[in-house]
Amino acid sequence: MKHTFKLAMASALALFVSAPVAAKNAPKTTAKAEVVEKKKSTKIATKEDSKSNKKLVVAKSETKLTHLVKFAPVKRAPVAKAAAKPIFHIARIAPVAPTYSVRNVSYGRQFGLDQSYDPLDLRASVALVVDQNSWSTLYEKNSRTQLPIASITKLMTAMVTLDARLDMDEPITINEEDADHYRSSRLSAGTTLPRRDVMLLALMSSENRAAYALGRTYPGGLYAFTQAMNAKARMLGMNGANFVDPSGLSPSNQASAMDLAKMVNAASQYKVIRQLSTTDSATVYTPYGRELVYHNSNRLISRGMGWNIGMQKTGTLSAAGKCVVIQAFINGSPKIIVLLDSRSADSRVTDAVRIKNWLESGSAPTVSKVDAVNAWPSL
């Protein structure tokens, strides 16, 4: 028994002595500290004060269109069997399937539309110029390809709202649903404006919360509103158009340039749309008394570039690029200009100016109506 106890004590003493030696001879390791960054979220509580809501006041309006353009029905001209190619026939290029995983690159450029031959050297991937009275095509490039149209959608939003004959003086309050739809907006939740002024912000400065509020307050809500948008498109012959929201933030809102020309032709018959879309600037007072000045998103108007514009709408989206549709009076007659997928806001303007100068130079022959130039598949 004593012998066993002595053996146990000897073993314990050996382990005690060998432990520091083993630790000393063990390989050195460095432990990496993991740093986890926690973002602190802060919520700002606000109180709504409906008594301090003030109506939107239009500061000034540069363009007042008093003449109404006769609605020009779309007529398909027969295609000549052995007709020679027009001077401005756009050469086709073998399309490359778009890679939708590429971020911040428009669908048109992913599809290779910007590589199409263009005599005017426009920066837009898609272009169309139509004489509104005769409904003849003066210039076109990829005008049959369906692409995202961004905030040009708001013209359809305005037409559907006006078709419903809703009270334009009815107050509409921007709520949290509108704010969640588009977070980068100066039109804060709690702001109450007449429906007419909400439409003004949507058309003039392309305010997304305003457009969403118009759809939300439509009888039957957003679903009924988008149904009415698509029904209106079919009625106008916009057979390739599709609408899923009233603001244009979704890239699924798509149409071809020819579809948009038909939409502009129809929208120009609404006096309210002509007036509101060409207003230069307006002032809004927030529920807290803060004054906000809004300007027209189209630089041809906001910078006073001397155009006689009857109606217009801009659009900007990563999937769509910079877009614009214009009804302008050039050489004494209304012309519809559609530009999709321009590279920048500046090039969108320079493209429009280049087209206007070309038309005014007298060197703009009429290209044959609906021909086989645009045999591009839809995206």
C-alpha positions as CSV (number, residue, x, y, z in Angstrom):
1,M,0.0,0.0,0.0
2,K,2.8,2.4,0.9
3,H,4.6,1.4,-2.3
4,T,1.5,2.2,-4.4
5,F,1.2,5.6,-2.8
6,K,4.8,6.4,-3.5
7,L,4.4,5.5,-7.1
8,A,1.4,7.7,-7.5
9,M,3.2,10.7,-5.9
10,A,6.2,10.1,-8.2
11,S,4.0,10.2,-11.3
12,A,2.2,13.4,-10.2
13,L,5.6,15.0,-9.5
14,A,6.8,14.0,-13.0
15,L,3.8,15.6,-14.7
16,F,4.2,18.8,-12.7
17,V,7.8,19.1,-13.7
18,S,7.3,18.2,-17.4
19,A,4.3,20.5,-18.1
20,P,6.3,23.8,-18.2
21,V,9.0,22.0,-20.4
22,A,6.3,20.8,-22.9
23,A,4.7,24.3,-23.0
24,K,8.1,25.9,-23.6
25,N,8.9,23.5,-26.5
26,A,5.4,23.8,-28.1
27,P,5.2,25.8,-31.3
28,K,4.3,29.4,-30.9
29,T,0.8,30.5,-32.2
30,T,-0.8,33.9,-32.5
31,A,-4.5,34.2,-32.1
32,K,-6.2,36.7,-34.4
33,A,-8.9,38.7,-32.7
34,E,-12.1,38.9,-34.6
35,V,-13.6,42.3,-34.8
36,V,-17.2,42.5,-35.4
37,E,-18.5,45.9,-36.4
38,K,-22.0,46.6,-35.3
39,K,-23.8,49.4,-37.0
40,K,-25.8,51.3,-34.6
41,S,-29.2,52.1,-35.9
42,T,-30.9,55.2,-34.7
43,K,-34.6,55.9,-35.1
44,I,-35.7,59.5,-35.2
45,A,-39.2,59.8,-33.9
46,T,-41.2,62.5,-35.6
47,K,-44.6,64.0,-34.8
48,E,-47.0,64.9,-37.5
49,D,-48.7,68.1,-37.3
50,S,-51.5,68.2,-39.8
51,K,-52.4,71.8,-38.9
52,S,-49.1,73.2,-40.3
53,N,-49.5,71.5,-43.6
54,K,-49.4,74.0,-46.4
55,K,-50.3,73.5,-50.1
56,L,-47.7,73.5,-52.8
57,V,-47.4,76.9,-54.6
58,V,-46.1,77.1,-58.1
59,A,-43.3,79.6,-58.2
60,K,-43.2,80.2,-62.0
61,S,-44.0,78.5,-65.2
62,E,-42.1,79.4,-68.3
63,T,-44.0,77.5,-71.0
64,K,-47.7,77.9,-71.6
65,L,-49.0,75.9,-74.6
66,T,-52.3,77.2,-75.9
67,H,-52.7,75.2,-79.1
68,L,-53.9,71.6,-79.1
69,V,-52.3,69.1,-81.6
70,K,-54.8,67.0,-83.4
71,F,-54.5,63.4,-82.4
72,A,-52.8,61.6,-85.2
73,P,-53.9,57.9,-85.5
74,V,-51.2,55.4,-86.3
75,K,-51.4,54.0,-89.8
76,R,-49.2,51.2,-91.0
77,A,-47.9,51.9,-94.5
78,P,-47.4,48.9,-96.9
79,V,-43.8,47.9,-97.2
80,A,-42.5,48.0,-100.8
81,K,-41.1,44.7,-101.9
82,A,-38.1,46.1,-103.9
83,A,-37.7,49.4,-102.1
84,A,-34.2,50.7,-101.8
85,K,-32.8,51.1,-98.3
86,P,-33.2,54.7,-96.9
87,I,-30.2,56.8,-96.2
88,F,-30.8,56.6,-92.5
89,H,-31.5,52.9,-92.4
90,I,-29.8,51.7,-89.2
91,A,-27.5,48.7,-89.7
92,R,-28.3,45.6,-87.6
93,I,-25.6,44.2,-85.4
94,A,-25.8,40.6,-84.1
95,P,-27.2,41.0,-80.6
96,V,-25.4,39.7,-77.6
97,A,-27.5,38.2,-74.9
98,P,-27.7,40.7,-72.0
99,T,-26.0,39.7,-68.7
100,Y,-28.4,41.0,-66.1
101,S,-25.9,40.3,-63.3
102,V,-23.8,43.3,-64.4
103,R,-24.5,46.1,-62.0
104,N,-25.0,49.7,-63.1
105,V,-25.0,48.8,-66.8
106,S,-28.2,49.4,-68.7
107,Y,-30.0,46.6,-70.4
108,G,-29.5,48.4,-73.7
109,R,-25.8,48.4,-73.4
110,Q,-25.7,44.9,-72.1
111,F,-27.6,44.0,-75.2
112,G,-25.2,45.8,-77.5
113,L,-27.7,48.4,-78.8
114,D,-25.2,51.3,-78.3
115,Q,-23.0,49.7,-81.1
116,S,-25.7,50.3,-83.8
117,Y,-24.7,52.5,-86.7
118,D,-25.9,56.1,-86.1
119,P,-25.5,58.8,-88.7
120,L,-26.1,61.5,-86.1
121,D,-23.7,60.0,-83.7
122,L,-26.2,60.1,-80.8
123,R,-25.1,58.8,-77.4
124,A,-28.5,57.2,-76.8
125,S,-28.8,53.5,-77.7
126,V,-32.4,54.1,-78.9
127,A,-33.8,57.1,-80.8
128,L,-37.0,58.0,-82.6
129,V,-38.2,61.2,-84.2
130,V,-41.8,61.3,-85.5
131,D,-43.7,64.1,-87.2
132,Q,-46.8,64.2,-85.0
133,N,-49.2,65.6,-87.7
134,S,-48.4,63.2,-90.5
135,W,-47.2,60.4,-88.1
136,S,-44.2,59.8,-90.3
137,T,-40.8,58.6,-89.0
138,L,-38.0,61.1,-89.5
139,Y,-35.3,59.3,-87.7
140,E,-35.0,56.1,-85.8
141,K,-32.5,53.7,-84.2
142,N,-33.6,50.5,-82.5
143,S,-37.1,51.9,-82.1
144,R,-38.8,48.5,-81.8
145,T,-36.8,47.1,-78.9
146,Q,-38.5,46.9,-75.5
147,L,-36.4,48.5,-72.8
148,P,-36.9,49.8,-69.2
149,I,-38.4,53.3,-69.4
150,A,-37.8,54.6,-65.9
151,S,-39.8,57.7,-64.9
152,I,-41.3,58.2,-68.4
153,T,-43.8,55.8,-66.8
154,K,-45.3,58.9,-65.0
155,L,-46.9,60.1,-68.2
156,M,-49.1,56.9,-68.1
157,T,-49.6,57.5,-64.3
158,A,-51.0,61.0,-65.0
159,M,-53.2,59.9,-67.9
160,V,-54.8,57.0,-65.8
161,T,-55.4,59.4,-62.9
162,L,-57.0,62.0,-65.1
163,D,-59.1,59.4,-66.9
164,A,-60.6,58.4,-63.6
165,R,-61.9,62.0,-63.2
166,L,-60.7,62.1,-59.6
167,D,-61.0,65.4,-57.6
168,M,-57.8,67.3,-58.3
169,D,-58.3,69.4,-55.2
170,E,-58.6,66.4,-52.9
171,P,-55.8,66.4,-50.3
172,I,-53.4,63.5,-50.4
173,T,-51.0,62.9,-47.5
174,I,-47.7,61.2,-48.2
175,N,-47.6,58.2,-45.8
176,E,-45.0,55.7,-44.6
177,E,-45.9,53.3,-47.5
178,D,-45.0,56.0,-50.0
179,A,-41.8,56.7,-48.1
180,D,-40.8,53.1,-48.0
181,H,-41.3,52.8,-51.8
182,Y,-38.6,55.4,-52.3
183,R,-36.4,56.4,-49.4
184,S,-34.2,59.1,-51.2
185,S,-36.8,61.8,-51.4
186,R,-37.3,65.3,-49.9
187,L,-41.1,64.8,-49.9
188,S,-41.4,63.7,-46.3
189,A,-44.1,61.5,-44.8
190,G,-46.9,63.7,-43.4
191,T,-46.8,66.2,-46.2
192,T,-50.4,66.9,-47.4
193,L,-51.0,68.4,-50.9
194,P,-53.8,68.6,-53.4
195,R,-53.8,65.8,-55.9
196,R,-53.0,68.3,-58.7
197,D,-49.9,69.4,-56.9
198,V,-48.9,65.8,-56.2
199,M,-49.1,65.2,-59.9
200,L,-47.1,68.4,-60.6
201,L,-44.2,67.1,-58.5
202,A,-44.4,63.7,-60.3
203,L,-44.3,65.2,-63.8
204,M,-42.1,68.3,-63.3
205,S,-39.4,67.0,-60.9
206,S,-40.1,63.2,-61.3
207,E,-40.9,62.8,-57.6
208,N,-41.3,59.1,-57.0
209,R,-43.2,59.3,-53.7
210,A,-45.7,61.6,-55.4
211,A,-46.2,59.1,-58.3
212,Y,-46.7,56.2,-55.9
213,A,-49.2,58.2,-53.9
214,L,-51.3,58.8,-57.0
215,G,-51.4,55.1,-57.6
216,R,-52.1,54.3,-54.0
217,T,-55.1,56.7,-53.8
218,Y,-56.6,55.4,-57.0
219,P,-60.0,53.6,-56.5
220,G,-59.1,50.0,-55.9
221,G,-55.5,50.7,-54.9
222,L,-52.3,50.0,-56.6
223,Y,-53.4,46.7,-58.2
224,A,-56.4,48.4,-59.9
225,F,-54.1,51.2,-60.9
226,T,-51.5,49.1,-62.7
227,Q,-54.3,47.1,-64.4
228,A,-55.7,50.4,-65.7
229,M,-52.2,51.4,-66.9
230,N,-51.8,48.3,-69.0
231,A,-55.4,48.6,-70.3
232,K,-54.6,52.1,-71.4
233,A,-51.5,50.9,-73.1
234,R,-53.4,48.3,-75.1
235,M,-56.0,50.9,-76.1
236,L,-53.2,53.2,-77.4
237,G,-51.7,50.4,-79.5
238,M,-48.6,50.1,-77.2
239,N,-48.6,46.4,-77.7
240,G,-45.1,45.8,-76.4
241,A,-45.5,47.9,-73.2
242,N,-45.7,46.6,-69.7
243,F,-46.3,48.5,-66.4
244,V,-46.0,47.1,-62.9
245,D,-45.7,50.3,-60.8
246,P,-46.7,54.0,-61.1
247,S,-43.3,55.5,-60.6
248,G,-41.0,53.6,-63.0
249,L,-38.6,52.4,-60.4
250,S,-39.1,48.8,-61.5
251,P,-37.1,47.8,-64.6
252,S,-40.1,45.7,-65.5
253,N,-41.8,48.9,-66.7
254,Q,-40.8,48.5,-70.3
255,A,-41.8,49.8,-73.7
256,S,-40.2,50.4,-77.1
257,A,-39.5,53.9,-78.5
258,M,-42.4,53.5,-80.9
259,D,-44.7,52.6,-78.0
260,L,-43.6,55.7,-76.2
261,A,-44.2,57.9,-79.2
262,K,-47.8,56.7,-79.1
263,M,-48.0,57.5,-75.4
264,V,-46.6,61.0,-75.9
265,N,-49.0,61.5,-78.7
266,A,-51.9,60.6,-76.4
267,A,-50.5,62.5,-73.3
268,S,-50.1,65.7,-75.3
269,Q,-53.9,65.8,-75.6
270,Y,-54.3,66.4,-71.9
271,K,-54.0,70.1,-71.0
272,V,-53.1,69.4,-67.4
273,I,-50.2,67.2,-68.4
274,R,-48.9,69.8,-70.9
275,Q,-49.0,72.5,-68.2
276,L,-47.6,70.5,-65.3
277,S,-44.8,68.7,-67.2
278,T,-43.4,72.1,-68.6
279,T,-43.6,74.0,-65.3
280,D,-40.2,75.4,-64.4
281,S,-40.2,75.3,-60.6
282,A,-42.4,75.0,-57.5
283,T,-42.2,75.4,-53.8
284,V,-43.4,72.9,-51.1
285,Y,-43.8,73.5,-47.4
286,T,-43.2,70.5,-45.2
287,P,-45.3,69.7,-42.1
288,Y,-42.6,71.4,-40.0
289,G,-42.6,74.6,-42.0
290,R,-39.5,74.0,-44.1
291,E,-39.5,75.4,-47.6
292,L,-38.4,73.2,-50.4
293,V,-37.9,74.4,-54.0
294,Y,-38.4,71.8,-56.8
295,H,-37.1,72.4,-60.4
296,N,-38.0,70.7,-63.7
297,S,-35.8,67.6,-64.2
298,N,-35.5,68.5,-67.9
299,R,-32.6,70.9,-68.4
300,L,-34.0,72.1,-71.7
301,I,-36.7,73.8,-69.6
302,S,-34.9,74.5,-66.3
303,R,-32.0,76.1,-68.1
304,G,-34.1,78.1,-70.5
305,M,-32.5,76.8,-73.7
306,G,-35.1,78.3,-76.0
307,W,-37.1,75.3,-77.0
308,N,-40.9,75.5,-77.7
309,I,-41.8,72.4,-75.7
310,G,-45.4,71.3,-75.5
311,M,-44.8,68.4,-73.2
312,Q,-41.9,66.3,-71.8
313,K,-40.8,63.7,-69.3
314,T,-37.4,62.5,-68.2
315,G,-36.4,59.2,-66.8
316,T,-33.3,57.8,-65.0
317,L,-32.6,54.3,-63.8
318,S,-29.5,52.0,-63.8
319,A,-31.4,49.5,-66.0
320,A,-32.7,52.2,-68.4
321,G,-29.9,54.8,-68.5
322,K,-30.9,58.4,-69.1
323,C,-34.1,58.8,-71.0
324,V,-36.4,61.6,-72.3
325,V,-39.5,62.0,-74.4
326,I,-40.3,65.5,-75.8
327,Q,-43.1,67.0,-77.8
328,A,-41.5,70.1,-79.3
329,F,-42.5,72.5,-82.1
330,I,-39.7,72.5,-84.7
331,N,-40.0,74.0,-88.2
332,G,-43.6,75.0,-87.5
333,S,-45.0,71.5,-86.6
334,P,-45.0,69.3,-83.6
335,K,-42.3,66.6,-83.4
336,I,-42.1,63.7,-81.0
337,I,-38.5,62.9,-79.8
338,V,-37.8,59.7,-77.9
339,L,-34.3,59.0,-76.5
340,L,-33.6,55.9,-74.4
341,D,-30.4,54.8,-72.7
342,S,-28.3,57.9,-73.1
343,R,-25.0,57.8,-71.2
344,S,-25.6,60.8,-69.0
345,A,-27.9,63.7,-68.2
346,D,-25.7,65.9,-70.3
347,S,-25.6,63.6,-73.3
348,R,-29.4,63.3,-73.1
349,V,-29.6,67.0,-73.6
350,T,-26.9,67.2,-76.3
351,D,-28.6,64.3,-78.2
352,A,-31.9,66.3,-78.2
353,V,-30.1,69.5,-79.3
354,R,-28.3,67.6,-82.1
355,I,-31.7,66.2,-83.4
356,K,-33.2,69.7,-83.3
357,N,-30.4,71.3,-85.2
358,W,-30.5,68.5,-87.8
359,L,-34.3,69.0,-88.3
360,E,-33.9,72.8,-88.5
361,S,-31.1,72.4,-91.1
362,G,-33.5,71.1,-93.6
363,S,-31.5,67.9,-94.2
364,A,-34.0,65.6,-92.6
365,P,-35.6,63.3,-95.2
366,T,-38.5,61.1,-94.1
367,V,-37.5,57.6,-93.4
368,S,-40.0,54.9,-94.4
369,K,-42.6,54.1,-91.9
370,V,-42.5,50.9,-89.9
371,D,-39.9,48.9,-91.9
372,A,-37.7,46.0,-91.0
373,V,-35.0,48.1,-89.5
374,N,-35.8,47.2,-85.9
375,A,-35.9,43.4,-86.0
376,W,-34.4,43.3,-82.5
377,P,-35.9,40.8,-80.0
378,S,-37.5,42.1,-76.9
379,L,-35.5,41.9,-73.7
